[in-house]
Amino acid sequence: MGLTNILAMDGGNGIVTADLLQKLEDVNHNRYLNRADLFVGTSAGGINSLFLASQDNPTDALQHILEFWTNVNRSILGGLSAAEVEERAKAAVEANAVLPVATQAGQDVIGAIFHSILGLGEAAFGFRSLFRNDVLKQCLTQYFGADTVLGDLRKKVIIVSFQLDNGKTGIKQSWAPKLFTNLDYGSSGQPRAPGEAQGSDMHEKIVDVALRTSAAPLELPIYQGMDGTGPGYVDGGLVANNPAMIALSAILGTLRRAAGAKAKLDLDDALSEINLLSVGTGRNLVGTAQFLDPEFSGGSAAWGYKQWLFDPSNLVVLIDAWIQGGNIAVSKQCELLMGDENFHRLNVPLQFMMAEKSPATDAVVAEAAAWLQTKNWFKQQPKLAITAQVPMLHAGKRAQFPATPGA
């Protein structure tokens, strides 16, 4: 079958993952990203996947990824302003009301602060998401291009999102996970049904996919697409914040179809030739390390929404625990299936939203670098063909896959 290298990246703080990827390259100096065949990501991890897969040389692109994320994060903060509030403020000024607004040459400092305060006020009272996505969309469009689609990417990707049901199609639907990919998968994110158009996600705009996978509820708006039609999408974290198991099942599904309808896939053989590096965005997503020590009475602690969601010292700990629990569970499942020979999880504690600069962090990164170096990641073998066309094989035959260009 040949080896396949998969890099799966969690949702969360994308700049933390970017920093870890750079630290990993600094340790081994072997251009490991150029050996990746498939990038899989959720939310910020999805944006990182699109960034790396769009490059001819992902390793060299690392020198720009922190700058890229600085611009992305700045553009998200730019979404604090409320455009509709600005229009109302301008109308008030024209009616001789005294309100600070933007100058014709651009927003002045007072106007920018004013718009941000108004935007925060609307978000605080539940009238809108915390951030608008107009500035973020502009940033991503400037980087990826307005018309660039998944079919234009240099590498294969799977990007996780969650599709909502608008009830307007006239057919029975339900909320469902959506995997955007340039693999041989259909629009549902599942293996193609007989007769279904091949590569049905190839035409999806990269900017649309990036905004769909990262549309975190409350934080960013529900997103359709540039054409303003179809269902809405929200953050892929509602499906799988850690997409490692999705990555694994996607490749196994590709292999199963390649073997033919009546053939049985040798699972142990297939798993032994897949390398999966899973990279997190840091433990305890909201910042400093969190420890829960509730007061127990009779062996129980009757916490309510105040303790779980609105404790200033442990803000939204319920959401953090829910996300981290899922991340850990997926990693354990992959480890049980693949063993430490073919699966590795890189994740570090956070300090004030960033990875700690400490010997403990260095040790975790060095362990991941050693796994890359001593396992099969750099092994010179033909790669699994994860192209848009997967060869159909007779029962009992094994695939002979061509080498991946540029490996």
C-alpha positions in Angstrom: 0.0 0.0 0.0 2.8 2.5 0.9 2.9 5.0 3.6 0.6 8.0 4.1 1.5 10.9 6.4 -1.4 12.9 7.9 -1.2 16.1 9.9 -4.4 16.8 11.9 -4.8 20.1 13.7 -7.3 21.0 16.4 -9.6 24.0 16.6 -8.7 26.7 19.1 -5.9 29.2 19.0 -4.3 28.8 15.5 -1.2 30.8 16.4 -0.4 28.3 19.1 -0.4 25.4 16.6 1.6 27.5 14.2 4.2 28.2 16.9 4.3 24.4 17.7 4.8 23.5 14.0 7.7 26.0 13.8 9.3 24.7 17.1 9.1 21.2 15.7 10.9 22.2 12.5 13.5 24.0 14.6 14.3 20.7 16.4 14.5 18.2 13.6 15.4 20.4 10.6 14.1 17.8 8.2 11.3 19.7 6.5 8.7 17.3 7.8 5.8 19.3 6.5 6.9 18.7 3.0 6.3 14.9 3.7 2.7 15.4 4.7 0.2 14.0 2.2 -3.0 15.2 3.9 -3.8 18.2 6.1 -6.9 17.8 8.2 -8.3 20.6 10.4 -11.2 22.0 12.4 -11.8 25.8 12.8 -8.4 27.4 13.3 -6.8 24.0 12.5 -8.8 24.1 9.2 -7.5 27.5 8.4 -3.9 26.3 9.1 -4.6 23.3 6.8 -5.7 25.5 4.0 -2.7 27.8 4.5 -0.2 24.9 4.4 -2.0 23.0 1.5 -2.0 26.1 -0.6 1.8 26.2 -0.6 4.3 24.6 -3.0 6.6 24.3 -0.1 4.8 24.1 3.3 8.0 24.1 5.3 9.3 27.3 3.8 5.8 28.8 4.4 6.3 28.4 8.1 8.3 31.6 8.2 5.2 33.4 7.2 2.5 31.6 9.2 2.9 33.6 12.4 2.5 36.8 10.4 -0.5 35.3 8.7 -2.2 34.5 12.0 -1.3 38.0 13.4 -3.2 39.5 10.4 -6.1 37.0 10.9 -6.5 37.7 14.6 -6.3 41.4 14.0 -9.0 41.1 11.4 -11.2 39.2 13.8 -10.8 42.0 16.4 -11.7 44.4 13.6 -15.0 42.8 13.5 -15.9 44.4 16.8 -17.2 47.5 15.0 -20.8 47.4 14.0 -21.2 48.6 10.4 -25.0 49.2 10.7 -24.4 51.1 13.9 -21.9 53.3 12.1 -24.5 54.0 9.4 -27.0 55.1 12.1 -24.4 57.3 13.7 -23.6 59.0 10.4 -27.3 59.6 9.9 -27.5 61.1 13.4 -24.6 63.5 12.6 -26.3 64.6 9.4 -29.4 65.4 11.6 -27.1 67.6 13.7 -26.7 65.2 16.6 -23.3 65.2 18.3 -21.7 61.8 17.9 -18.1 60.8 17.0 -17.9 59.0 13.7 -15.3 58.0 11.1 -13.7 60.7 9.0 -13.8 60.4 5.2 -10.1 59.6 5.2 -10.6 56.7 7.6 -11.7 55.9 11.1 -10.1 58.2 13.6 -9.2 56.9 17.1 -12.4 58.2 18.8 -14.6 56.9 16.0 -12.9 53.4 16.1 -13.3 53.2 19.9 -16.9 54.4 19.6 -17.9 51.8 17.0 -16.2 49.0 19.0 -18.0 50.0 22.1 -21.4 50.0 20.3 -20.5 46.6 18.7 -19.7 45.2 22.1 -22.9 46.6 23.5 -25.0 44.9 20.9 -23.1 41.6 21.4 -23.5 41.8 25.2 -27.3 42.2 24.9 -27.5 39.3 22.5 -28.4 41.2 19.3 -25.4 40.0 17.3 -22.3 37.8 17.4 -19.3 39.3 19.3 -17.4 39.9 16.1 -18.5 40.5 12.5 -16.7 38.6 9.8 -16.4 41.3 7.1 -12.8 42.2 8.0 -11.8 38.6 8.4 -13.3 37.7 5.0 -11.4 40.6 3.4 -8.2 39.4 5.1 -8.6 35.8 3.9 -9.6 37.0 0.4 -6.5 39.0 0.1 -4.4 36.0 1.0 -6.1 33.1 -0.8 -7.9 35.0 -3.6 -11.6 35.5 -4.1 -12.0 32.7 -6.7 -9.4 30.1 -5.5 -11.1 26.8 -4.9 -10.2 23.5 -3.1 -9.3 22.0 -6.5 -6.5 24.5 -6.8 -4.7 23.4 -3.6 -1.3 21.8 -3.8 -2.1 19.2 -1.2 -5.1 17.2 -0.1 -7.3 18.5 2.8 -10.3 17.6 4.9 -11.9 20.6 6.6 -14.5 20.0 9.3 -17.7 22.2 9.6 -21.3 21.8 10.8 -24.2 22.3 8.4 -27.4 23.8 9.6 -30.9 22.9 8.3 -32.9 25.9 7.0 -36.0 23.8 6.3 -36.4 25.4 2.9 -35.4 22.6 0.6 -38.7 20.7 0.7 -36.9 17.4 1.6 -36.2 15.8 4.9 -33.0 17.1 6.3 -31.2 17.3 9.6 -28.2 19.2 11.1 -25.2 17.2 10.0 -21.4 17.3 9.9 -19.9 18.6 6.7 -16.4 17.6 5.5 -15.0 19.9 2.8 -12.3 18.0 0.9 -10.5 17.6 -2.4 -10.3 13.8 -1.8 -12.6 11.4 -3.7 -15.5 12.2 -1.4 -19.0 13.5 -2.1 -20.7 16.7 -0.9 -22.0 15.0 2.3 -18.4 14.3 3.4 -19.1 10.6 3.0 -17.7 8.2 0.3 -19.3 8.9 -3.1 -22.5 7.0 -3.9 -22.7 5.3 -7.3 -23.3 7.9 -9.9 -22.5 10.9 -7.6 -20.3 13.6 -9.2 -16.7 13.1 -8.4 -14.8 15.7 -6.5 -18.0 17.7 -5.7 -16.1 19.9 -3.3 -13.4 20.9 -5.8 -15.3 24.0 -6.7 -15.8 25.3 -3.2 -14.0 28.6 -2.6 -11.2 28.4 0.0 -12.4 31.6 1.7 -15.9 30.2 2.1 -14.5 26.9 3.6 -12.3 28.8 6.0 -15.2 31.0 7.2 -17.5 28.0 7.5 -15.1 25.9 9.6 -14.3 28.8 12.0 -17.8 30.3 12.5 -17.8 29.8 16.3 -21.3 30.4 17.7 -21.6 33.6 19.7 -18.1 34.7 18.5 -18.6 34.9 14.7 -21.6 34.9 12.4 -23.2 31.8 10.9 -21.8 31.7 7.4 -23.2 30.6 4.0 -20.9 31.6 1.3 -20.0 34.5 -1.0 -23.0 33.8 -3.2 -25.4 34.1 -0.3 -27.3 30.9 -1.0 -27.7 27.5 0.5 -27.6 26.4 4.2 -25.6 28.1 6.9 -22.5 26.6 8.5 -20.9 26.9 12.0 -17.7 26.0 13.6 -16.5 22.4 13.1 -15.7 22.2 16.8 -19.4 21.2 17.2 -18.5 18.0 15.2 -14.9 17.2 16.2 -12.6 19.8 17.6 -9.8 17.2 17.3 -10.2 15.9 13.8 -7.7 13.0 14.0 -10.3 10.3 14.0 -12.0 11.9 11.0 -8.7 11.9 9.2 -8.1 8.2 10.0 -11.6 7.1 8.9 -11.3 9.1 5.7 -8.1 7.3 4.7 -9.5 3.9 5.7 -12.6 4.6 3.7 -10.5 5.5 0.7 -8.6 2.3 1.0 -11.7 0.2 1.4 -13.2 1.6 -1.9 -9.9 1.1 -3.6 -9.9 -2.6 -2.6 -13.3 -3.1 -4.3 -16.8 -3.8 -3.0 -16.3 -7.4 -2.2 -12.8 -7.2 -0.8 -12.0 -7.2 2.9 -9.6 -4.5 4.1 -6.8 -5.9 6.3 -7.2 -3.3 9.1 -3.9 -4.1 10.9 -2.0 -3.9 7.6 -3.7 -0.6 6.6 -3.2 1.1 10.0 0.5 0.1 10.1 1.1 2.1 7.0 -0.6 5.3 8.1 1.3 7.9 10.1 -0.9 10.4 12.0 0.5 13.4 13.8 -2.2 15.2 15.8 -1.4 18.8 16.9 -3.5 20.6 19.5 -3.8 24.3 20.3 -2.8 23.9 24.0 -4.6 22.5 27.0 -7.0 24.7 28.8 -8.1 26.9 25.9 -9.2 30.0 27.8 -5.7 30.7 29.2 -4.0 29.8 32.4 -4.1 26.2 33.7 -7.4 25.5 35.3 -7.9 23.3 38.3 -11.3 22.4 39.7 -11.6 21.9 43.5 -15.3 22.4 44.3 -16.6 22.2 47.9 -18.2 18.8 48.4 -21.1 18.0 50.7 -21.9 14.4 51.2 -19.8 13.5 48.2 -21.5 16.0 45.8 -20.9 19.5 44.6 -24.1 21.1 43.3 -22.6 23.5 40.8 -24.9 25.6 38.6 -24.5 27.9 35.6 -22.7 30.5 37.8 -19.8 28.1 38.6 -19.7 26.4 35.2 -20.1 29.4 33.0 -19.7 32.7 34.8 -16.9 32.3 37.4 -14.5 35.1 36.6 -11.5 33.0 37.9 -12.5 30.1 35.7 -14.5 31.6 32.8 -16.6 29.1 30.7 -14.9 26.2 32.3 -17.8 23.9 31.2 -17.1 24.7 27.5 -13.4 24.2 28.0 -13.9 20.9 29.8 -16.3 19.7 27.0 -13.8 20.6 24.3 -10.8 19.2 26.1 -12.6 16.0 27.0 -13.4 15.4 23.3 -9.9 16.2 22.2 -8.4 13.7 24.7 -11.0 11.0 23.8 -10.2 11.2 20.1 -6.5 11.0 20.8 -6.9 7.9 23.0 -9.1 6.2 20.3 -6.4 6.8 17.6 -3.7 5.6 20.0 -5.6 2.4 20.7 -6.1 1.7 17.0 -2.7 2.7 15.7 -0.3 2.4 18.6 2.4 4.9 19.4 4.4 3.6 16.4 2.0 5.3 14.0 0.2 7.9 16.0 1.5 10.8 18.1 -0.2 13.7 19.9 1.5 17.0 20.3 -0.1 19.3 22.8 1.2 21.6 25.5 0.0 23.6 28.5 -1.0 27.2 27.9 0.0 30.2 29.9 -2.0 33.4 29.1 -3.3 31.9 25.8 0.2 31.0 24.5 2.4 27.9 24.9 4.7 28.2 27.9 8.4 28.9 27.2 9.7 26.2 29.6 11.7 23.0 29.7 8.5 21.1 29.9 7.3 22.5 26.5 10.7 21.9 25.0 10.6 18.3 26.1 7.1 17.7 24.6 8.3 19.2 21.3 11.5 17.1 21.3 9.4 14.0 21.9 7.3 14.7 18.8 10.5 15.5 16.8 11.9 12.1 17.9 8.7 10.4 16.8 8.9 11.9 13.4 12.6 11.0 13.0 12.5 7.4 14.4 9.2 6.2 13.0 8.1 6.0 9.4 7.4 9.7 8.6 10.6 10.1 6.5 10.7 6.5 5.2 11.2 6.5 1.4 8.3 4.4 0.1 5.6 4.8 -2.4 2.7 6.8 -0.9 -1.0 6.0 -0.7 -2.7 7.6 -3.7 -5.1 10.0 -2.1 -5.9 11.7 -5.4 -9.3 12.4 -6.8 -9.2 9.1 -8.6 -8.7 6.0 -6.6 -7.9 2.8 -8.6 -10.4 0.0 -8.2 -8.8 -3.3 -7.4 -9.9 -6.9 -7.7 -10.7 -8.7 -4.5 -7.5 -10.0 -2.7 -5.2 -7.7 -4.7 -3.1 -5.1 -3.1 -2.6 -1.6 -4.5 0.6 -0.4 -6.0 0.6 3.3 -5.5 2.7 5.9 -7.2 5.1 8.1 -5.3 3.7 11.5 -4.3 5.3 14.3 -6.3 7.5 16.6 -4.2 7.9 14.2 -1.3 
